Amino acid sequence: MIGVVQTAVSLDVRGVHFAYPDGHVALQGVDLNVPRGDRVALLGPNGAGKTTLVLHLNGILTPTEGSVSVGGLTVTPDRATLAEVRRRVGIVFQDPDDQLFLPTVAEDVAFGPANLGLRGAELATRVDEALAAVGMGEHRDRAPQHLSFGQRRRVAVATVLAMHPEILVLDEPSSNLDPAARRELAEILRGLPVTLLMVTHDLPYAAELCERSVILDNGRIVADAPTSTLLSDAPLLARHRLELPYGFTPQP
Ligand SMILES: Nc1ncnc2c1ncn2[C@@H]1O[C@H](COP(=O)(O)OP(=O)(O)OP(=O)(O)O)[C@@H](O)[C@H]1O
């Protein structure tokens, strides 16, 4: 087992409402509890509120009503709490270019732990382990902008793993990956001993990686069940604009 994560803590979202400054109500009373070590897929149509919910998990957004806690720590907007929450919750955004901005892969991966105060051998070990976990060690001295999209996605995952997060949140990790890169990323994610929350439109990916799935629609959780149960419910999927690829049958 790779040594990049020490503990996994649970996520507790209670009664979260959120309205954007223009008044648009994006979340309308979301409850979601993820026990330690579980892997949960967050499904739902465009505009359902998935990214808005993710942005609450490390305090980028603050609920209008309700609360979010991470391993028992309630997310509040004060600096000390936010620093600890962001250490515990690592978010891999959909576009890796949002997370890569330094001249080399190794510098990008070192950036977060260096900000936590790590230096020298300890920092080097973090970088080596995170790059090894995503199979990108040999690319450490390359410029991120010269890598393929799938390689940049892996490096973005490494930048988050290097922080030793307890909860890993991924926003559409399989999008724009070729079939081999998609499968390899699934193998990497399956091997990580973290609590995992994955936003995805890729229902087979949810089935492959997550024992449980929730559907968010119109700012509300409308289903929460084992992934195979949920994906076998054709009327439920149709009601929430979710479609299985042709020929895919969920395995119990
Ligand atoms: N900055 C903003 N200001 C106002 N409304 C916003 C803002 N960002 C998102 N919204 C609205 O909030 C709702 C939820 O958006 P969100 O991006 O969370 O959906 P999503 O489920 O992630 O969608 P997708 O699958 O398309 O990524 C949408 O109706 C969207 O138009």
The ligand as a Gaussian input file, in Angstrom:
#p B3LYP/6-31G(d) Opt

LIG

0 1
 N      -21.679000      31.614000      -9.894000
 C      -22.971000      31.293000     -10.061000
 N      -23.929000      32.224000      -9.956000
 C      -25.233000      31.911000     -10.099000
 N      -25.689000      30.658000     -10.353000
 C      -24.766000      29.686000     -10.467000
 C      -23.364000      29.945000     -10.338000
 N      -22.697000      28.771000     -10.508000
 C      -23.643000      27.840000     -10.731000
 N      -24.887000      28.381000     -10.716000
 C      -26.168000      27.682000     -10.903000
 O      -26.336000      26.744000      -9.845000
 C      -26.942000      25.549000     -10.325000
 C      -26.044000      24.371000      -9.976000
 O      -24.837000      24.479000     -10.724000
 P      -23.665000      23.408000     -10.558000
 O      -22.505000      23.880000     -11.359000
 O      -23.460000      23.136000      -9.112000
 O      -24.338000      22.118000     -11.247000
 P      -23.688000      20.715000     -11.612000
 O      -24.612000      19.678000     -11.064000
 O      -22.281000      20.663000     -11.160000
 O      -23.781000      20.712000     -13.205000
 P      -22.859000      20.054000     -14.361000
 O      -23.203000      18.589000     -14.401000
 O      -23.345000      20.775000     -15.585000
 O      -21.415000      20.332000     -14.038000
 C      -27.143000      25.729000     -11.834000
 O      -28.485000      26.104000     -12.056000
 C      -26.202000      26.872000     -12.187000
 O      -26.717000      27.630000     -13.252000

